[in-house]
Amino acid sequence: MMSPRRMTKPVRVGDVQIGGDAPIAVQSMCSTITENVDATVRQLEQLKDAGCDLVRIAVPDRAAADALPEIVRRKPLPIVADIHFDYRWALAAVRAGFDALRLNPGNIRDAGKVQLIAREAKERGMPIRIGVNAGSLPPIRALADGELPPSLPDRMVEAALWEIGVLNDAGFDDIVISLKAFDVPTMVEANRRLARLVDYPLHLGVTEAGTPRAGSVRSAIGIGILLSEGIGDTIRVSLAADPVEEVPVCWDILNSLNLRKRGATLVACPTCGRIEIELIPLAAKVEEHFTKRGVPITVAVMGCVVNGPGEAKMADLGIAGGKGRGVIFRQGEIVKTVDEPDFMSALIEEGEKIIAEIEAGTYTPVGHGEENVIPLMEVPAR
């Protein structure tokens, strides 16, 4: 069973709520050169179409800062300015009208500058994400004689708590926090420790996770462990790839834990000697078609008589095939039997009927375990 979800302080980033009773938000980050406004806005639109809720944009220099007002004017979804080293670019993002800031406590260590940013952000109702990264932590504090150096998770928590204190001293409390590392156990432990200390929303991610295959697995494990423990309010899967590729992985993680649904959830046989139809290409076509439709629907594509009928009955839509023929199930009921050349067209026909009912609000999905969606859990106030 999943643990109850932490009830955290709600924070609004544009029209997206993070924390509180809001759904887990999906994030990504633009890979464009920020001053190329057309390319940046085009990628923002692609990320929105893929299912992103908000997007971070790098602001590393004056050229990027100068482009911010035009990006704000054309933005299709909430945007977060990613700031490192120079507080001036944070002020530029605030004044341009960004929806939130990300500050790294490892490389902006002047409390006065951080509080200057906080005061301007507060005037405009702009939240700040404290973005702690294991690769850019502050220097280790002075140790007493005989004192052992803190562990990496403890150093990450210390960095977050330092900046929380700085912001709180400036009267600022509209905060989201992320504690990221490449090492999954480090990232998981750091977030567990901080979750016991504060009630701010947490953004989850395994940083520099790698190429799509390995990075997706590493991210799913780290993010999935914490979400299953009720920790986390927003997520990003960080891949060495087009950022648009990150978004479906985020949704797959949320779908797998029954936390949030978007597009198709495909149930399909693994390859084995019992399969009696051309299952793999059929499954790929079914997933592509129903994912593009963008409506939450569970589709089972099964190729033998052992598990096929049972799994097909538990899905919204399913097919159990064998020896060139297949039985189409809808909500557990057989609706027709078709020959193999007609498998795809029959699934689309029945699927479109279900989608029409979903869009009309008259359909009750069958699903796989949605009754186990985790509730929210209260955590102690600060």
GUBAFI-373620 format. One record per atom (N, C-alpha, C): residue in one letter; x negated, y, z. Coordinates in steps of 0.1 Angstrom, whole numbers, plus 5000, padded with zeros to 4 digits. Layout:
REM residues N
AXYZ ...
//
This chain:
REM residues 382
M499249885000 M500050005000 M499150135000 M499650234993 M498950354993 M499150435006 S498250515010 S498350595022 S499150715019 P499850775029 P500650895027 P499751015022 R500251095013 R499451205008 R499351315018 R498151375019 R497951495028 R498851605024 M499451665034 M500251795031 M499251905033 T498951975022 T497952085022 T498652215019 K497852325022 K498352455020 K498552475005 P499752525001 P500052544987 P499252674982 V498652654970 V497952764964 V498452774949 R498752894945 R499252914931 R498152964922 V497952894911 V496952944900 V497852974888 G498153094886 G499053134876 G500453074880 D501052994870 D502352934873 D502252794878 V500952754881 V500752614886 V500552614901 Q501252534908 Q501052524923 Q500052404925 I499052424933 I498152324937 I498352304952 G498552174956 G498752144970 G500252154974 G500452154987 G501852154992 G502552024987 D503752044981 D504451924976 D504451924961 A503451994955 A503351994940 A502751864935 P503051824922 P502351714916 P500851734915 I500051624914 I498651634912 I498351714899 A497651814899 A497351894887 A496151844879 V496251844866 V495151804857 V494351914852 Q493051904853 Q492152014849 Q491151964839 S490552064832 S489452034823 S488652164823 M487652174814 M486752294813 M486352304798 C486452434793 C486052464779 C484552434777 S484252374766 S482852354762 S482352454752 T483252554748 T482852654739 T481952764745 I481252834736 I480552954740 I481653064743 T481753114755 T482853194759 T483053314751 E481953374747 E482153504739 E482753474725 N482753354721 N483453314708 N484953294712 V485653404712 V487053404717 V487953314709 D487853324696 D488753234688 D488553084691 A487253044692 A487052904695 A487452864709 T487252954719 T487752934732 T489252924733 V489953014727 V491453004728 V491952884721 R491252854709 R491752734702 R491552604711 Q490452594718 Q490252484727 Q491252484739 L491552604744 L492552614754 L493852554749 E494252584737 E495552534731 E495452384730 Q494352334726 Q494152184724 Q494352114738 L493752174748 L493752114761 L495252124767 K495852234764 K497252234768 K498152134762 D497952114748 D498752014741 D498451874746 A497151854751 A496851724756 A497451694769 G497851794776 G498551774789 G497751834801 C496851924798 C496151994809 C497052104815 D496852114828 D497652214836 D496852354837 L495552344839 L494752464840 L493352424835 V492552534831 V491252504825 V490252604830 R489052554833 R487952644837 R487152694825 I486652814826 I485852874815 I484552934821 A483452894815 A482152944821 A481953094818 V481453164828 V481153304827 V479653324831 P478653294823 P477353294827 P476553424825 D477153514817 D476353634814 D477253754810 R476653864806 R477453984802 R478253964790 A477753884780 A478453864768 A479753794771 A479653684779 A480853614783 A481853704791 A481353784800 A482153874808 A482953974799 D482254024789 D482854124780 D484054054772 A484053924770 A485053864762 A486253824771 L486253834784 L487253794793 L488653854791 P488653994789 P490054054787 P490753994775 E490053974764 E490753924752 E491153784754 I490353704761 I490753564764 I492053564773 V492053654783 V493253654791 V494453694783 R494353784774 R495453834766 R496053724758 R495153624753 R495653524744 R495753384751 K495553374764 K495553244770 K496853174770 P496853044767 P498152964766 P498452894779 L497652894789 L497852834802 L496952894812 P497052864825 P496252934835 P494752894834 I493952994836 I492452984834 I491753024847 V490652954849 V489752974861 V488353014856 A487853124861 A486453164858 A485453094866 D484453034859 D483452954866 D482253044867 I481853074880 I480853174883 I479653114890 H478453144885 H477253094892 H476253214893 F475553234904 F474453324906 F474853474906 D475553524897 D475753674896 D477253704900 Y477353774911 Y478653814916 Y479453904907 R478653984898 R479254084889 R480254014880 W479953894875 W480753824865 W482053784872 A482053754885 A483253724892 A484153844893 L483553964896 L484354084896 L484954114882 A484154084872 A484654104858 A485854014856 A485853894860 A486953804858 A488153844866 V487953894878 V489053944886 V489754054879 R488954154874 R489454274868 R490054244854 A489654134848 A490254094835 A491554034836 G491853984848 G493153914851 G493153764850 F492053704853 F491953554853 F492953514864 D493253384864 D494253324874 D493553274886 A492253244886 A491453204897 A490053214894 L489153194905 L487753194904 L487253064910 R486053024904 R485352914911 R483952974914 L483652964927 L482353014932 L481552894938 N480252894935 N479352784940 N478652834952 P478852784964 P478152834976 P476652794976 G476252714967 G474852684966 G474052784959 N474652874951 N473852974943 N474353114945 I475453144952 I475753284956 I475753274971 R474653314977 R474453294992 R474553425000 D474853534993 D474953664999 D476453685004 A476653665017 A477953675023 A478653805019 G477953915019 G478554045016 G479054045002 K478353984992 K478853984978 K480053894977 V480053774984 V481153684984 V482453754990 Q482253835000 Q483353905006 Q483854014997 L482954084990 L483354184980 L484254124970 I483854004965 I484753934955 I486053894961 A486053844974 A487253804980 A488253914982 R487754034986 R488654144988 R489354184975 E488554194964 E489254224951 E490154114947 A489853984949 A490653874945 A491953884953 K491853914966 K493053914974 K494054024970 E493454144966 E494354254961 E495154204949 R494654114941 R495354074929 R496053934930 G496053884943 G496653754945 G495953634938 M494653644936 M493953544929 M493253444938 P493453314937 P492753224946 P491353194942 I490553144951 I489153114949 I488952964952 R488352894942 R487952754945 R486452754949 I486252694961 I484852674965 I484352544959 G483452564949 G482952444941 G481652404946 V481552294955 V480352244960 V479852134951 N478652134946 N478052034938 N476751974944 A476651844945 A475551784951 A474151824945 G474251864932 G473051904925 G472652044927 S473452124934 S473052264936 S473452314950 L472952244960 L473352274974 L472352374979 P472852454990 P471952544996 P470752465003 P469652535006 P468552475013 P469052415026 I468352305030 I468652255043 I468352355054 R469252365064 R469052455075 R467852415083 A467352505091 A466252475100 A466752365110 L465852275112 L466152155121 L465452175134 A466152135145 A465452135158 A464452015159 D463552035168 D462551925169 D463151785171 G462751695163 G463351555164 G464651535158 E465251645152 E466551635146 E466451575132 L467251475128 L467151415115 L467851505105 P467451515092 P468151595082 P469551535080 P470451625077 P471851585075 P471951495063 S472951405062 S473151325050 S473651415039 L473651365027 L474151445015 L475551475017 P476451385021 P477851425023 P478051535033 D477251525044 D477351625054 D476851765049 R475751765041 R475351885035 R476351955026 M477051865019 M478151915010 M479251975018 V479651915029 V480651965038 V480252095044 E478952095049 E478452225055 E478552335045 A478152315033 A478252425023 A479652475021 A480652385021 A482052425019 A482452505032 L482152455043 L482552525056 L481852665057 W480652675052 W480052805053 W480852905045 E481152865032 E481952965024 E483352985029 I483952885034 I485252905040 I485153005051 G484153005060 G483953095070 G483753235065 V482953255055 V482753385048 V484053445043 L484853355036 L486053405030 L487053445041 N487153355051 N488153385062 N487753515070 D486453535071 D486053665078 D486453785070 A486653765057 A487153875049 A488653885048 G489353795056 G490753795055 G491353715044 F490553635038 F490953555026 F491153415029 D492353355025 D492753225028 D493353145017 D493353205005 D493953134993 D492853054986 I492552934992 I491352864989 I491652714984 V490952674974 V490852534969 V489452494971 I489152364973 I487752324975 I487552194967 S486352194961 S485852074955 S484552034960 L484351904962 L483051844966 L482651734956 K481751764947 K481451674936 K480051624936 A479851504932 A478551434931 A478651334920 F477551294914 F477551194904 F477651054911 D477151044923 D477150914931 D478550904937 V479250804933 V480650784937 V480850774952 P480050684959 P480250684974 P479950814981 T478950894976 T478751024982 T479951114980 M480451124968 M481651204965 M482851164974 V483051034975 V484150984982 V484051024997 E482850995003 E482651025017 E482651175020 A482151255012 A482151405014 A483651455015 N484451405006 N485851445006 N486651395017 R486351265021 R486951215033 R486651295045 R485451335047 R485051415059 R485651555059 L485651615048 L486251755047 L487751745049 A488451645044 A489851625045 A490351615059 R489451575068 R489751565082 R489651695090 L488951795083 L488651915090 L489552035086 V490052035073 V490752155068 V492052105061 D492952195059 D494152165052 D494252235038 Y493152285033 Y493152335020 Y493252235009 P493852264998 P493952164987 P492552124982 L492352004978 L491051944973 L491151914958 H490251964951 H490051924937 H489051814936 L489451704929 L488551584929 L487851564915 G486651514916 G485951484904 G484651424907 V484151334898 V482751284898 V482051364888 T481151444892 T480451544883 T479451464875 E479151524863 E478251464853 E478451314852 A479751274850 A480051134851 A479451044840 G479151114829 G478551034818 G479351034805 T479050944796 T479750924783 T481150874786 P481950874776 P483350834778 P483650704785 R482950594780 R483150464786 R482750464801 A481450484804 A481050474818 A481550584826 G481750704820 G482250824828 G483650804832 S484450744823 S485850714827 S485950614838 V485150514838 V485250414848 V484750474862 R483650544861 R483150604873 R484150704879 S484750784871 S485650884876 S486950814881 A487450714874 A488650644879 A488450584893 I487250524895 I486950464908 I486850574919 G486050674917 G485950784927 G487250854930 I487850904919 I489150974921 I490250884926 G490250764920 G491350674924 G491250624939 I490050604944 I489950574958 I490550684967 L490150804964 L490650914972 L492150934971 L492650934959 L494050954957 L494850834964 S494350714963 S495050604970 S495050624985 E494150704990 E494050735005 E494850865008 G495550914998 G496351035001 G495551165000 I494351164995 I493451284994 I493351324980 G493651454978 G493451514964 G494751584959 D494551704954 D495651774949 D495551814934 T494351804929 T494051834915 T492851754911 I492751714898 I491651634894 I491051674880 R489751644878 R489151654865 R488251534863 V488251474851 V487351374847 V486351444838 S485051444843 S483951514836 S483251424827 L483351444814 L482751354804 L481851424795 A480751354790 A479851414780 A480551394767 A481551464764 A482451454752 A483251574750 D484051584740 D485051684738 D485951684750 P486151804756 P486951804769 P488351754767 V488851754754 V490151704752 V490251554755 E489051484754 E489051344758 E489151324773 E488951424781 E489051404795 E490451394800 V491351464793 V492751474798 V493551344798 P493451264788 P494151134788 P493651044799 V492351054803 V491850974813 V492451014827 C492551144829 C493251194841 C494651144842 W495351144831 W496751094831 W496750944833 D495850874828 D495850724830 D495550694845 I494750774851 I494550754866 I495850784874 L496450894870 L497750924877 L498850824874 N498950784862 N499950684858 N499650554865 S498450514866 S498050384872 S498450384887 L498450494894 L498750504908 L500250544910 N500950554899 N502350604900 N502550734907 L501550824905 L501550954911 L502251064901 R502051044888 R502551134879 R502551064865 K503651094858 K503751014845 K503751114833 R503051074823 R503051154810 R502751054799 G503551044789 G503350964778 G503550814781 A503050734772 A503250584773 A502350524783 T502950424791 T502150334798 T502250194791 L501150144786 L501150024778 L500749904787 V501649804787 V501349674793 V501049574781 A499849514781 A499549434769 A498649314774 C498849204767 C498149084770 C496649104768 P495849044777 P494349034774 P494248924763 T493148924756 T492948824746 T492748684752 C493448584746 C493248454751 C493748354740 G493548234742 G493848134731 G495348104730 R496148154739 R497648134738 R498348224729 I497648334725 I498348444717 I498648384703 E499848404699 E500348354686 E500748454676 I500448584679 I500748694670 I499448784669 E499448874659 E498348974658 E498549084668 L498249054680 L498649144692 L497749264693 I496449254691 I495649374693 I495949494684 P496049474671 P496449594663 P497849644666 L498749554670 L500149594673 L500049684686 A499349634696 A499249714708 A498649854706 A497649854697 A496949984694 A497950084688 K498750034678 K499650114671 K500850164680 V501250074689 V502350104699 V501850214708 E500650194714 E500150294723 E499950434716 E499450434704 E499250564697 E500550634694 H501550554690 H502850614686 H503550674699 F503650594709 F504350644721 F503650744729 T502250734729 T501450844735 T501750974729 K501750974716 K501951104708 K503351164712 R504351074714 R505651124718 R505651204731 G504751164740 G504551244752 G505551224763 V506451124761 V507551104771 V507150984779 P507350984793 P506950874801 P507850754799 I507250654793 I507950524790 I506950414791 T507350304797 T506550184799 T506850084788 V505850044780 V506049954769 V505149834770 A505749714770 A505049594771 A504949524757 V503649484754 V503349414741 V502749284745 M503549174744 M503049044750 M503048944739 G502048854739 G501848764728 G501948614731 C502448574743 C502648434745 C503848414754 V504248284756 V505448254764 V505148234779 V503948254783 V503648234797 V504048354805 N503448474803 N503748594810 N504648684802 G504648664789 G505348754780 G506748794783 P507648704784 P509048734787 P509248814801 G508448764811 G508548834824 G508148974824 E506949004818 E506449134817 E507249224808 A507749174797 A508649244788 A509949284795 K510449204803 K511649234810 K511449344820 M510249354826 M510049464836 M509649594831 A509449604818 A509149734811 A510449804806 D510349934804 D511450004797 D511749934784 L510649904776 L510749844763 L509749744762 G510049624756 G509049524755 G509249424744 I508149364740 I508249254730 I507449134735 A508049024734 A507448894737 A507348814724 G506148804719 G506048734706 G505448594706 G505648524696 G505148394694 G505448324681 K504448274674 K504648204661 K505448284651 G504948414650 G505448494639 G506848564642 R507348544654 R508648604657 R508548674671 G509348764674 G509348834687 G510648874692 V510848864705 V512048904712 V511849044718 I512749134714 I512749274719 I513549284731 F512949334742 F513649364755 F513849514757 R514949544762 R515149684767 R515849684780 Q515049734790 Q515449734804 Q515849594809 G515049494805 G515249354809 G516249274801 E516849334792 E517849264784 E517349244770 I517649124764 I517249104750 I518249174741 V517649254732 V518449334722 V518449274708 K517349204705 K517249144691 K515949064690 T515948974680 T514848894677 T514448934662 V513148954660 V512649004647 V511448924643 D511248934630 D510048864624 D508848964626 E507548904626 E506348984629 E506249104620 P506549104607 P506349224599 P507249344604 D508249314612 D509149414617 D508949454631 F507949404638 F507649434652 F507649584655 M506749654647 M506549794650 M507749874648 S508449854636 S509649934633 S510749904644 A510849784648 A511849754658 A511549814672 L510349814676 L509949884688 L510150034687 I509850094676 I510050234674 I511550274675 E512350194668 E513850214668 E514350214682 E514050104690 E514550094703 E513950204713 G512650224710 G511950324718 G512550464717 E512950504705 E513550634703 E514850644709 K515550534711 K516850544718 K516650574733 I515550504738 I515250524752 I514750674754 I513950714745 I513350854747 I514450954746 A515450934737 A516651034736 A517351034750 E517550924756 E518250914769 E517350984780 I516050964779 I515151024789 I515251174788 E515151224776 E515151364773 E516551424777 A517551344776 A518951394780 A519151384795 G518251314802 G518351304816 G519351194820 T519651104811 T520650994814 T519950854816 Y518650854816 Y517950724816 Y517350694830 T517450574835 T516750534847 T515650444843 P514350474844 P513350394840 P513150264848 V512750154842 V512450034849 V511150044856 G510050074849 G508750094854 G508149974861 H506949994867 H506149894874 H505749944887 G506649944897 G506249974911 G506350124914 E507250194907 E507350334910 E507850364924 E508550254930 E509050274944 E507850294954 N506650264950 N505450284959 N504850414957 V505450514950 V504850644950 V504650704964 I503550754967 I503150794981 I503850924985 P504350924997 P504851055003 P503751145007 L504151265011 L503251365016 L503051345031 M501851365036 M501451355050 M501051485056 E501551525067 E501151645074 E499651625079 V498851725078 V497551725084 V497451845094 P496551835104 P496551945114 P496152075107 A496752185112 A496452315107 A495052355111 R494452455104 R493052495108 R493152575121 
//
